[in-house]
Structure formats: C-alpha cells, structure tokens
Amino acid sequence: MSAGSAALFHSRADAAPLQPVPEEPGRLAWPLTPRPHVTRNFEPPATPFGPGHRGVDLEAAAGQQVLAADRGVVVFAGQVAGQGVVAVDHDGGLHTTYLPIAPAVAAGDQVYRGQPLGTAAPGHPGCPTAVCLHWGARRDTEYIDPLALVGAPGRVRLKPWAEGP
C-alpha cells in the first residue's frame, strides 16, 4: 500500500484489522502501445529457484518503443547474456524488467509512466514472432504476473463505520 493510500485509513481499537488487498488493475501501464498480443503467459515457479516463466512475452516490432510501466528509478540498463535489459524499481517494493531491449536510459535515471526506456530488439528465445518483449514484475522477492497489474483502476468506495464517530 502506498503512503498516499495508507493515509485514507484510520485505525480504531475496535475495528477489524486491514487485510492485504490483491493486486489491483491499473497499477501499471502496458509497456508497448498499442496494447500488444501476449505470446506467452506468466507461469510462476513452484519453488524459488524452480522452472517457470517469470513474466509475460508480448509481441513487438523491431525498433518499437518500450515504455516505463510506471514511474520509478532505473536500477540496471545494459547487457545480460548478450541481451539488452532494463530494470526499474517502483514505489511499494515493485520491480519491473524489460528484455531484449536497446536501452535509451541509464542506471540512476528517474523515469515516468509511459516514458521510453529504449526499443524492442529481436532475439528473445522461444518467441513465436520475429520480436517479443519479455516483461517481468516482482514485489520484493516474489515474482508476480504483470498482467494482473494493468488495466483501468478500480472504483474506490468509502464505506461509513458501522457506528457513528
């Protein structure tokens, strides 16, 4: 929960404790525009170092701009195993990765939602099209499905306390 949304809640000794809220649509924007075709879905690993697909593959065009999914700070922009990678840290322990990409940003850069990070490049293994962008998301140390975080933000409804003030 962000500091801003945490400020909306008040604690009371007799109130039920707040429960964690599932990931909400709208936290992230799509990293490609227009909305891309998903060529491979997220497949969480059964164990921390087990096999899985720790992100989604999105159909792209060579040279297509890859956009920051949200504001944050670039923590890595460079080559890993011969592929360009950009990694961004966001508020709330969220971390996103984009590859293969020709980076246009550098580590330490502040980026904003929708800002170009670089351009999509060919070479993603297992991609059924000429170019795919692998887009990953992690909250702290847990990999999560980035598709669960895109979309229109949900409506916020404030409910009154069961009893008066």
N, C-alpha and C positions, 0 to 999 in steps of 0.2 A: 504494500500500500504506500502510495506516495505521501510526502509530508502534507501536501495540499488536501488530499482526500482524507487523511487521518484527522485533520483539523475539523472535519464535518461531524465527527463522532464525539460524543461526550460520555464519560464514564459515570456510572452510578453504582453504588454498592449493591443495590437490589436488582440491577439489570443483568440479563444473561450475558455471558462473555461473547465477544465477537468471534465468529467463526471465519476461517480463511475463505476467501471468495475465489471461485475457479477463475482461470484466465479469462479475461473479458475481450470480446471482439473490439477492435478499434485502437488497441494499444499500439499496434504497428501498422504502417502503410506498406503496400506492395513495393518491392524493390525494383520492379520493372513496370513500365507503362507502355501500352495499355495492359490491363490485367492479363498475366501470362497463363498459358496452359501448363498444368502440373504434369510432369512426365514421370515422376516417382515420388511417392508419399513418404512421410516420416515413419520409421519403424524403430521404436525405442529398443535399446538393448535390454536383455533380461538381467544382466549384471553390469556393473560399472565399466568393465573392460571387454564385455562380450560383443558379439557381432550385432549389427543393426545399421540403420541408415539415420544418422543423427541430424536430419534436416530434410528439406524437400528439394527436388530438382525442378527448375522452371525453364520452359522453352524460351530461348532468346535468339537474337540475331547478332552475328559478329559485329562488334563495334557499338552495340546498343548501350545507352547509358544505364548504369546500375545506380540506384538511388538509395540513400540512407533511409531505413525503415522508421527511424525516429531520431530525435536529437541525442547527441552523445559525444564521446571523445574517441577518436581513432587510437586504438592501442597497438595495432600492427598493420602495416601496409608493406608488403614485399613478397618474396618468393618462398614457397614451401614445396619441396619435392618437384621443382620445375614449374609450379603453377603460381600465378599471382593470387594473393589472398589479402582481403581487408577484414579487420575485426574491429568492432565498435562496442564500447561499454556505454550502457544507458542507465538512467536512474533505476533504483529498486533492484539492483543486482542482475539486471538483464544484460546479456551479451549476444551480439549477432555477428555472423560471419558470412562472407560472400566470396565465392570462388568458382571457376577461374575468372580472374578479372585483371585488367591492365589498370593498376591504381593511379588515381589522379590526386590522391590525398597522401598525407604522411602521418606517422605516429605523432600524437600530441595535438593534431588538428581538432578543433571543435567543429562538429557537423550538425546540420539541422535536418529535420524531417523533409525528405524529397530532394536533398542536395545531392548532386552527382558525386559518387565515390570513385568512379572510373568507368571502364567499358567492358562489356562481356567479351570473353575470349573463348575460342574453341579449345577442346582438349579435356573435357570432363569425362572420365571413364564411365562407361555404361550408359551414356546419353543416347537416346534413340534418334536424336536430331543432330544437325551439324553443331549447334551450340546450346548448352544448358548452363544455367546458373544454379550452383548448389547454394542454398540459403539455409543457414542453421541458426538456432536460438538456444540459449542456455540461461537458466535462472540459477545464479550461484554455481553449483557444481552439477545440477540436474539438467539434462538435455530435454527440451520441450518442443512441441510441434509449432513452428512459426505460423502455420495456417490457423491455429486456434487463436491467434492474436491479431488477425487482420479483420477488417470489415467495419461496419458502422458502429460507433459507440452505442452501447445500450442506453435506454432511458433511465434516468435517475429518479427514483420516487422516494420522497421523505415521508416517513410514517410517524404519527404522533406517538408519544409514550402511552402506555396503557392507562396511566393515571395522570392527573394534572401535575403541574410543577410543584 
